[in-house]
Amino acid sequence: MSQRCRRVTSPHIEAVIWSHHHFDHTGNPNTFPPSTSLIVGPGFRSMLPGYPTNPDSTILESDLTSRQLIELDFSSGTSDNHTFKPLTIGRFRALDYFGDGSFYLLDTPGHAVGHISGLARVTPGPEGSFILLTGDAIHHPGEIRPSKYLPLPASIIPDPFAPDPHPLESHYGCPGATFESLFQGRGRPACGPVYEPARPERPDEAFNHNTDEALETVAKLQEADAHDNVFVAAAHDEALLDHVVFFPDGKMNEFAQKHWVKRVRWRFLRDFAGAVGKLDHEVGRRHWGHER
C-alpha cells in the first residue's frame, strides 16, 4: 500500500529497521528519501559490499546508497553516532530506541547475521502490554510452543478447528491429548515445542546461520511467550491473518482486552488436521500431515 494514501509520508519516517537482510524482510528502502536511516543488527557490515560489487551478495548496494547506515551495538548502546540506552529485558539484550520505554530493539541472533526483533509497548502502566515482533527468529509457532512455561492445555479453548468467531467462555474445546500423542510419538518431549531447528550434516545446507544461537533465542522467546500481556507476532505465523486487524483499519493497542493472545496461541495446531483425523473440520493453510 502506498504511504501517501495511508496518511504517512516518507519525510516523517526517520528510520527503516531491518530484522535481517533476507529479501522477504527488506522491502525497498529506495521508496524513502535519503534522510531516512537504515538500522541493522550487529555484524551486518561484515557482509558488505553488496551486489553488484560482490556478485554473490544477497544485499543490494542500492539499498544502502546515500543514506546513513546504523549498525546496532547492544553492548555499549553507541551505534554510528547514535546513542541508545542498553538494558536487559528478560534474557534479551535490548536497546531503548526512543529512551522512554515505548519501543525496544532486541538482540535475537541465530537465523541470520545480525538478526534483531522489536518490542513495542502498546499500553502504559507497571505491567503494560507489548507486541513482540520476532521477524524470522521463528518461522512457525510450533518452534516455541508448547514449552515448560506454556504446556499444552488439557482442553484447548478456543478449539483450533472451530470456525471464528468462537467464544472463549465456551465449554467446547479440543482435548490436548489429541496432539500430545502425535508429538510424543515423534519423539518430542511432553513440555517441549513441536519443532526445533535442524542440524544438517553439511553446514552450507543449514536453515539458520548459527543453529546454537537460534536455539538460545527460541528459549528466550518461550519465556516471553508465556505472558498474556505479550503478543508474539512472528512474520510467518499464518494464524495472525485470521485475527489481527491490519493498518490502517485498526490498532493492536487493545489486544489484551480483546483476548487475542488466547485466541491465536494454539491456532497453529490446525496445520496438523490430517495427522489427528480432523480433515472434516477447519484446517490450517499448510495442511501438513496428510494427503488429499
N, C-alpha and C positions, 0 to 999 in steps of 0.2 A: 504494500500500500504506500502511496506517496506520503511524505511527511507533511507537505503543504495542506493536503485535503484533510489531514487529521489535526490541523492547527498546531503543529510542531514544526518550526523552521530550523534549518541546519545551523545558522549562525548562533542559535541559542543552545546548541549541544556542544559542551566543552570537550567531551572525550568519547571515543568509542573503545569499549573493553572487549578484547578477545579472550574467551575462556582458553582457547588454544588455536593453533594455526591451521587446523584441518578445514578444507574448503567449505564444508557444510555448516561452519560456525563463524566464518569471517565476513560474509556479506561482501559489499563493495564499498570500501572506505572512500572511494573517489566520488561518491554521491555527497560527501561532506566537504566543506571548504577547508583550506589549509590550516585555519585556526583551530580546527578540531584535532585534538591529540589522539594518538593511538596507544592504549595501555595494554601491555603484555606481561606474561609471567616470567619468573626467574629463568635465565638461561636462553631466552629467545634469541638474543644476538649471536649466540654460538651457532645458530643455524643459517646465518647470513653469510654471503649475499644470496639474494633470491634469484628467481628466474627473471630475465634470461642470462644474467651473468653466470649463474650456476644453472645449466640446463636441466639438472636433475632435481632442482629445488621445487617444493610444493608451495612456496611463498612467492608472491608476485612483488617484484621491486616497485611496481607502480602503486601498490597499496601503501608503500612507506614514503614515497616521494613527497617532498615539500610539506611535511607535517612533522611535529615533534613525536618521537617515539619514546615512551616512558616504560622502562623495564623495572618491574617492582622488585624491591629488596625487603623481604619480610623480617630480616634481622635488624637492620638499622632504621628502616622506615624512610630513608632518604633515597629517592629514585629520580635520577636525571633532573636535579634541581627542584624536585617536588618533595615535600616532607609530609608523610602520613604517620599518624600515631600507631606504633606497633603494639600489639597486645595478643592475648591468647583467649580464644572463645572455645569452650570445651577443650578439646585437644588440638584444635586447629591454630596454626599461626595465622594471624589476621592483621589487617590494616584498616583503621577507621578512616574511610575516604574523605568524608566532609568534616570530621572532627567533632561531630555532635551525636554520634551513636545511631544515626539513621541508616547508614549503609556501610557494610564492611566487605572487603575483599579477602578471600580465604585461600590459603596455600593448599591445593589439593593435587599433588603430583601423582604421576603413575601412568595415566593414559597417554599423555604426550609431554614433550619438553615444556616446562613452564605452565602446566595446566593450573588454572585458578577457577574459583567459584565465587558467587556473590551471595551475601546475606542481607536482605532488606528488612528493616523494621517497618511494619505497616500499622501498628497501634502502639501508643505510648504506655507508660506505667512500669513498675518494677519488674513485672513479668513480660508484658508486651506480647506481641505476636510477630512472627517472622516468616518470610519466604526465602527458602534456601535454593538458589539456582545452581544446580550441580554441574551444568554443562555435560561433559562426557565422562565425569568421574564414575558414573554407572551408565549402562545402556538399557537396563531392564530393572524394574523394581525387585525382581527376584534375586538380584545381586546383594540386596541389603535386608530382605525380608524372607522368612521370619528371622528373628535374632534372639539372643538371650535377653535383650531388653524388651523385645516385642515378639513374644511367641505367637504361634498360630492359635487363634481363639478356639475354644471348644465349639462355639457356634459363631459363624461369621455373619455379622449383620452390618450392612445390608448384604443379602445373598449376592455374590458376584455375578450370578447368572440371571438375576431378576431384572426386568426392564426398569428403566428410570421414568419418572421419579419413584423411589421406593422409600417409604418412611423408616427412619432409623429406629423408631419406637416399636416397629412391628415385631411380633413374636416369630415371624418367619425368617429363618436363617439357613445357612448351609453348614452342615457338620464339618468341623475342622478335620475330623478323621478321614474325610473323603480325600484330602490331599496329603495327610500325614503318611498314609500307607504308600502313596505314589512316590513321594520324595524320599522316604526312608528306604523304599525298595530300590532306589537308585544309589543308595549308599550315602545319602545326605544325613547330617545329624538332625536330631529332633528339634533343636533350637538354633539351627543354622540356616543360612539362606539357600534358596533353590539352586543358585548358580555361584560359581566363583571363576575368576579369570583363568584361562587355560595356560599351561606351560608347555608350549611345543618344543620338540627336540631341537629344532633349528631356530635360533634367535631371530632370524630375519622373517620368520613366519608368525612372530608374536603379535597379538592384537594390541597389546599395550607396550608403551615404550619401556616401562620398568614394572614388571609384574609384582615385585615385592612392595614397591611404593603404592601401586594400585590397591593391593590388599590392605595396606595400612590405612589408606584413605577410606576404603569401604568400611573398615572397623570404626573409624571416627564418625562417618556418616550414620552408621547404625545407632550411635548414641544420640545424635540429634533427631533421628527419625522417630524415636520412641516418644517424643514430646508432642502433645496435641496442639500446642501453640506454635509449632514449626511445620510449615507446609513445604515438603520436599518436592521440588519441581525439576525432574530430570528431563533433559532435552528430548530424549527419545521415548518417553513414557506416553504411550498412546492412550492410556486411560484418562489422561488430562483432557483430551479432546471432547469427552462426553460431559465434562463438569465445569471446566474453567471458562469464565467469561473473558473474552479477549478484547484488548484495546482496539477501538475506542468505545466499545459498547458497555464497558463496566470496569470496576476496580476489584481488586482482591483484598482490600483492607478488612472486610468483614468475613474472611474465610473461616475464622474460628467460630463466630456466631452462627454461620451457615453450616457448620459441621463438615466442611469439605474434606478435611483430613480423614475422618472416619468413612466418608462416602467413597473416597478414592483409594484408600490404603490397600485394600485387598482386591480391588477391581481387576488387577492384572491376572488373577487366577482364572479368569475366563479363557486365557490363552491355552489352558490345559483341558478344555471341554472334552475333546476326544479321548484323552487319556483317562478321564474319570467317568466316561459314559454319559456325558451331558450334551450330546450333539443336538438334541431336540430343544435345548434351551438357548438363550442368547450367548453367543461365544465371542471371544476376542478377535481382533483383526488378524492376528498371526495364525490362529488355528493350529497350534503345534500339538503333536502327539496323536495324530490320526490321519487317515486318508479318506477322502470322499469317495 
